[in-house]
Amino acid sequence: MDKVMLDLVVAMQGQKIMIIGDMVADIYLEGRISRISREAPVLVLEHAGETVVPGGAANAVNNAATLGGDVFAVGVVGDDNPGSQLTGILREKGINTSGLIVDSSRPTVTKTRVMAGGQATVRQQVVRIDCEAKEPITACLEKRLLEFIGDNIAAMKAVVMSDYGIQTISPAVLQMVIAACKQLSIPCIVDSRYNVLAFQGATLVKQNESEVAAALGYNSLDSASLPEAGHRLLEKLDAAAVLITRGPEEALLFERPDKVTSIAVTNISEVFDVTGAGDTAVVTAALALATGATFIEASRLANFAAGVVVKKPGTSTLTPAELTEAIGVYHENRR
């Protein structure tokens, strides 16, 4: 059994972390297949229910809380039903939602998936409808976010910035957070889908292979070109470490000055759905770093956590008990 990993799971409990980013309400509209429409060659669905699930940075928040963290969520929601439902779901998990600023002029970001199925059919996604503001946050919103972060960041053991390209993390927010984390010696972990090069000075940056390729201008990356790309990204970001995930292949951890560590994958044959696995990995690494873990230890634990949630459908979370079990099963199978 891996005692270091098991001890980290215990040590993570109650660690105070702040997660700043683009809060999303994932809405699932369930329908039973009734017939083909006479108006167009499309399915007619009988409404069977609606579920709201935390997505985007809210999925990271949800995962961190389920893993036992004392989580402060910071972001923007609209003065609407999805925003109220999302805030309520997070609050019920014991998450501090005081940093979720309500803006009546900016709707809550939603990703609505219409799901169809029946007794003799497989449940499938028919269409997805996204609703998100494209413009930067207002000066007033930015000021309120900065004030909340400034009032609370000193009490944190780690800070995560989860950037889905919806502009909650403005340049001023980004710069303030990284500067404050450096001053306070708090680990700052970044996961940015489209704009990673803006996050210079972060402690640990997590990216997947395709995100690294896009950021550095590669058409694609392979085992031969990835080490060079990882070192380039590490230098450009002036980060302490960069973790690059590669789906079913090993993850690579790059540390200064030129250290590269391969992190073995634990779930090669059991992948069901990779949705949200990156969020799980990021917050697991953040909670581990909050305890004083090394980058290698945090990355290994993050890999175990991601290996659990990819076995579940949709954006999912995992408990400390599930993480502990996964560590045990992995080492039992390697005997």
C-alpha positions as CSV (number, residue, x, y, z in Angstrom):
1,M,0.0,0.0,0.0
2,D,1.2,3.5,-0.8
3,K,1.4,5.1,2.7
4,V,2.4,8.5,1.3
5,M,-0.7,8.7,-0.8
6,L,-3.0,7.5,1.9
7,D,-1.5,10.0,4.4
8,L,-2.1,12.8,1.9
9,V,-5.8,11.8,1.6
10,V,-6.1,12.2,5.4
11,A,-4.1,15.4,5.6
12,M,-6.2,17.1,2.9
13,Q,-9.3,17.1,5.1
14,G,-10.3,20.6,6.2
15,Q,-7.6,22.3,4.1
16,K,-8.8,25.8,3.3
17,I,-8.6,26.6,-0.4
18,M,-10.0,29.3,-2.7
19,I,-11.2,28.5,-6.2
20,I,-11.6,31.4,-8.6
21,G,-13.0,31.0,-12.0
22,D,-15.8,30.6,-14.5
23,M,-18.8,29.1,-12.8
24,V,-21.1,27.1,-15.0
25,A,-24.4,25.4,-14.5
26,D,-24.6,22.2,-16.5
27,I,-28.3,21.5,-17.1
28,Y,-29.5,18.1,-18.2
29,L,-33.0,18.0,-19.8
30,E,-34.2,14.4,-19.8
31,G,-36.7,13.2,-22.4
32,R,-38.3,9.9,-23.3
33,I,-38.5,9.2,-27.0
34,S,-42.1,9.5,-28.2
35,R,-42.1,9.6,-32.0
36,I,-40.7,11.3,-35.1
37,S,-42.0,14.8,-35.5
38,R,-44.4,15.6,-38.5
39,E,-42.8,19.1,-38.7
40,A,-39.2,17.9,-39.3
41,P,-37.2,14.7,-39.3
42,V,-36.4,15.1,-35.6
43,L,-37.3,13.2,-32.4
44,V,-40.2,14.3,-30.3
45,L,-39.3,13.8,-26.6
46,E,-41.7,13.7,-23.6
47,H,-40.2,15.8,-20.8
48,A,-39.0,13.5,-18.0
49,G,-37.0,15.8,-15.8
50,E,-34.3,18.4,-15.4
51,T,-31.1,18.3,-13.4
52,V,-28.6,21.0,-12.6
53,V,-24.9,20.0,-12.0
54,P,-22.0,22.2,-11.2
55,G,-19.8,22.7,-14.2
56,G,-16.7,24.6,-15.2
57,A,-15.0,26.1,-12.1
58,A,-18.0,25.1,-10.1
59,N,-17.2,21.5,-10.8
60,A,-13.7,22.1,-9.4
61,V,-15.3,23.7,-6.4
62,N,-17.7,20.7,-6.0
63,N,-14.9,18.2,-6.3
64,A,-12.7,20.0,-3.7
65,A,-15.5,20.1,-1.2
66,T,-16.4,16.4,-1.7
67,L,-12.7,15.5,-1.2
68,G,-12.9,17.2,2.2
69,G,-11.6,20.7,1.5
70,D,-12.8,23.8,3.2
71,V,-13.6,25.7,0.0
72,F,-14.2,29.3,-0.8
73,A,-15.8,29.8,-4.3
74,V,-15.1,33.0,-6.1
75,G,-16.8,33.9,-9.4
76,V,-19.9,35.4,-11.0
77,V,-23.5,34.1,-11.4
78,G,-26.5,35.8,-12.9
79,D,-29.6,37.0,-11.1
80,D,-31.5,34.0,-12.5
81,N,-32.8,30.5,-11.7
82,P,-29.6,28.6,-12.9
83,G,-27.5,31.0,-10.7
84,S,-29.7,30.4,-7.7
85,Q,-29.7,26.7,-8.2
86,L,-26.0,26.5,-8.7
87,T,-25.3,28.6,-5.6
88,G,-27.7,26.5,-3.6
89,I,-26.1,23.2,-4.6
90,L,-22.7,24.5,-3.6
91,R,-23.9,25.9,-0.3
92,E,-25.5,22.6,0.6
93,K,-22.1,21.0,0.3
94,G,-20.8,23.4,3.0
95,I,-18.9,25.6,0.5
96,N,-18.5,29.3,1.3
97,T,-20.4,31.0,-1.6
98,S,-19.9,34.6,-0.3
99,G,-17.5,35.2,-3.2
100,L,-20.1,34.3,-5.9
101,I,-21.1,37.8,-7.0
102,V,-24.6,38.1,-8.5
103,D,-24.8,40.3,-11.6
104,S,-28.3,41.0,-13.0
105,S,-26.8,42.1,-16.4
106,R,-24.8,39.0,-16.9
107,P,-26.6,35.6,-17.2
108,T,-25.3,32.6,-15.4
109,V,-23.2,30.5,-17.9
110,T,-25.2,27.4,-18.8
111,K,-24.6,24.4,-20.9
112,T,-27.9,22.7,-21.5
113,R,-27.8,19.1,-22.7
114,V,-31.0,17.5,-24.1
115,M,-30.8,13.8,-23.3
116,A,-33.0,11.3,-25.0
117,G,-33.6,7.6,-24.1
118,G,-36.2,5.0,-23.5
119,Q,-36.7,1.5,-22.2
120,A,-35.1,-0.1,-25.2
121,T,-32.7,2.6,-26.2
122,V,-29.4,3.9,-24.8
123,R,-29.5,7.4,-23.2
124,Q,-27.8,9.8,-25.5
125,Q,-27.2,13.5,-25.9
126,V,-29.3,15.0,-28.7
127,V,-28.0,18.6,-28.7
128,R,-26.2,21.0,-26.4
129,I,-27.2,24.7,-26.0
130,D,-24.7,27.1,-24.5
131,C,-25.5,30.4,-23.0
132,E,-22.6,32.6,-21.9
133,A,-21.6,36.3,-21.9
134,K,-18.8,37.1,-24.3
135,E,-17.8,40.5,-23.0
136,P,-15.3,41.1,-20.1
137,I,-16.7,41.6,-16.6
138,T,-17.5,45.2,-15.7
139,A,-15.2,47.4,-13.5
140,C,-17.8,47.1,-10.7
141,L,-17.8,43.3,-10.8
142,E,-14.0,43.2,-11.0
143,K,-13.8,45.5,-7.9
144,R,-16.1,43.3,-5.9
145,L,-14.1,40.2,-6.8
146,L,-10.8,41.8,-5.9
147,E,-12.2,43.0,-2.6
148,F,-13.4,39.5,-1.7
149,I,-10.1,37.9,-2.7
150,G,-8.1,40.5,-0.9
151,D,-10.1,40.0,2.3
152,N,-9.8,36.3,2.4
153,I,-6.7,35.1,0.6
154,A,-4.3,35.3,3.5
155,A,-6.3,32.6,5.3
156,M,-5.9,30.1,2.4
157,K,-3.5,27.2,2.2
158,A,-3.8,27.1,-1.7
159,V,-5.5,29.0,-4.5
160,V,-6.8,27.6,-7.8
161,M,-7.6,29.7,-10.8
162,S,-10.0,27.7,-13.2
163,D,-10.2,29.6,-16.5
164,Y,-12.7,28.4,-19.1
165,G,-12.4,31.4,-21.3
166,I,-15.5,33.2,-20.0
167,Q,-13.4,36.1,-18.7
168,T,-14.2,36.0,-15.0
169,I,-10.5,36.0,-14.3
170,S,-9.6,39.4,-15.7
171,P,-6.0,40.6,-16.0
172,A,-6.3,42.5,-12.8
173,V,-7.7,39.5,-10.9
174,L,-5.0,37.3,-12.3
175,Q,-2.2,39.6,-11.5
176,M,-3.5,40.3,-8.0
177,V,-3.9,36.6,-7.1
178,I,-0.4,35.5,-8.3
179,A,1.3,38.5,-6.6
180,A,-0.6,37.8,-3.3
181,C,0.2,34.1,-3.4
182,K,3.9,34.8,-3.9
183,Q,3.9,37.3,-1.1
184,L,2.1,34.9,1.3
185,S,4.0,31.8,0.1
186,I,0.7,30.1,-0.9
187,P,0.6,27.6,-3.8
188,C,-1.2,29.0,-6.8
189,I,-2.5,26.3,-9.2
190,V,-3.8,27.2,-12.7
191,D,-5.9,25.4,-15.2
192,S,-6.6,27.6,-18.3
193,R,-8.2,26.2,-21.4
194,Y,-7.3,28.9,-23.9
195,N,-5.1,31.6,-22.3
196,V,-2.5,29.8,-20.2
197,L,0.4,32.1,-21.3
198,A,-1.2,35.0,-19.4
199,F,-0.7,33.2,-16.0
200,Q,3.0,33.9,-15.6
201,G,4.4,33.3,-12.1
202,A,1.9,30.6,-11.0
203,T,3.2,27.8,-8.8
204,L,1.8,24.8,-10.7
205,V,0.1,24.9,-14.1
206,K,-1.9,22.0,-15.3
207,Q,-2.6,21.5,-19.1
208,N,-3.6,18.7,-21.4
209,E,-1.5,17.8,-24.4
210,S,-3.8,19.6,-27.0
211,E,-3.9,22.8,-24.8
212,V,-0.1,22.9,-24.7
213,A,0.1,22.4,-28.5
214,A,-2.3,25.3,-29.1
215,A,-0.5,27.6,-26.6
216,L,2.9,27.1,-28.1
217,G,1.9,26.9,-31.8
218,Y,2.4,23.2,-32.5
219,N,0.1,21.4,-34.9
220,S,0.3,18.4,-32.5
221,L,2.6,16.9,-29.9
222,D,3.9,13.4,-29.5
223,S,6.3,11.6,-27.2
224,A,9.3,13.0,-29.1
225,S,8.2,16.7,-29.1
226,L,6.4,16.9,-25.8
227,P,9.5,17.2,-23.5
228,E,10.7,20.2,-25.5
229,A,7.2,21.8,-25.3
230,G,7.0,21.1,-21.6
231,H,10.3,22.9,-20.9
232,R,9.3,25.8,-23.2
233,L,6.0,26.2,-21.3
234,L,7.7,26.1,-18.0
235,E,10.1,28.8,-19.0
236,K,7.5,31.0,-20.6
237,L,5.3,30.8,-17.5
238,D,8.1,31.3,-15.0
239,A,6.3,28.6,-13.0
240,A,7.7,26.2,-10.4
241,A,6.1,23.2,-12.2
242,V,4.0,22.3,-15.2
243,L,1.8,19.1,-15.3
244,I,0.8,17.9,-18.7
245,T,-1.8,15.2,-18.9
246,R,-2.0,12.9,-21.9
247,G,-5.3,11.0,-21.7
248,P,-4.6,7.2,-21.6
249,E,-0.9,7.8,-21.6
250,E,1.4,8.9,-18.7
251,A,1.3,12.4,-17.5
252,L,4.5,14.4,-17.5
253,L,5.6,16.7,-14.6
254,F,8.2,19.4,-15.5
255,E,10.0,21.1,-12.6
256,R,12.9,23.6,-12.6
257,P,15.5,23.6,-13.7
258,D,15.2,20.6,-16.0
259,K,13.5,17.7,-14.1
260,V,10.9,15.6,-15.9
261,T,8.9,12.9,-14.1
262,S,6.5,10.4,-15.7
263,I,3.3,9.9,-13.7
264,A,1.8,6.5,-14.5
265,V,-1.8,6.2,-15.5
266,T,-4.0,4.0,-13.3
267,N,-7.2,3.5,-15.3
268,I,-6.2,2.5,-18.8
269,S,-8.8,-0.1,-19.4
270,E,-11.7,1.4,-17.4
271,V,-12.4,4.9,-19.0
272,F,-16.1,5.7,-19.2
273,D,-16.2,9.5,-19.5
274,V,-13.4,12.0,-19.2
275,T,-15.7,15.0,-18.7
276,G,-14.5,17.0,-15.7
277,A,-11.5,14.8,-14.9
278,G,-9.2,17.8,-15.4
279,D,-11.0,19.7,-12.7
280,T,-10.7,16.8,-10.3
281,A,-7.0,16.5,-11.0
282,V,-6.4,20.2,-10.4
283,V,-8.2,20.4,-7.1
284,T,-6.7,17.2,-5.8
285,A,-3.2,18.5,-6.6
286,A,-4.1,21.8,-4.9
287,L,-5.3,20.1,-1.7
288,A,-2.2,18.0,-1.6
289,L,0.1,21.0,-2.1
290,A,-1.9,22.7,0.7
291,T,-0.6,20.0,3.0
292,G,3.0,20.5,2.0
293,A,3.2,17.7,-0.5
294,T,5.9,17.8,-3.2
295,F,4.9,18.3,-6.8
296,I,5.4,14.7,-7.6
297,E,3.3,13.5,-4.7
298,A,0.5,16.0,-5.6
299,S,0.6,14.9,-9.2
300,R,0.5,11.2,-8.4
301,L,-2.5,11.7,-6.1
302,A,-4.2,13.9,-8.8
303,N,-3.8,11.0,-11.2
304,F,-5.4,8.6,-8.8
305,A,-8.4,11.0,-8.4
306,A,-8.8,11.5,-12.1
307,G,-8.7,7.7,-12.6
308,V,-11.8,7.4,-10.4
309,V,-14.0,10.0,-12.0
310,V,-13.4,8.9,-15.6
311,K,-15.2,5.7,-14.6
312,K,-18.3,7.8,-13.9
313,P,-20.7,9.4,-16.4
314,G,-20.7,13.2,-16.8
315,T,-19.1,15.8,-14.5
316,S,-18.6,13.7,-11.3
317,T,-16.9,13.9,-7.9
318,L,-15.2,11.4,-5.7
319,T,-15.0,11.0,-1.9
320,P,-11.9,10.4,0.2
321,A,-13.1,6.8,0.7
322,E,-13.2,6.2,-3.1
323,L,-9.7,7.8,-3.5
324,T,-8.3,5.6,-0.7
325,E,-9.9,2.5,-2.3
326,A,-8.5,3.4,-5.7
327,I,-5.0,3.6,-4.3
328,G,-5.3,0.3,-2.6
329,V,-6.8,-1.5,-5.7
330,Y,-4.0,-0.1,-7.9
331,H,-1.2,-1.4,-5.7
332,E,-3.0,-4.7,-5.1
333,N,-3.2,-5.3,-8.8
334,R,0.5,-4.5,-9.2
335,R,1.6,-7.3,-6.9
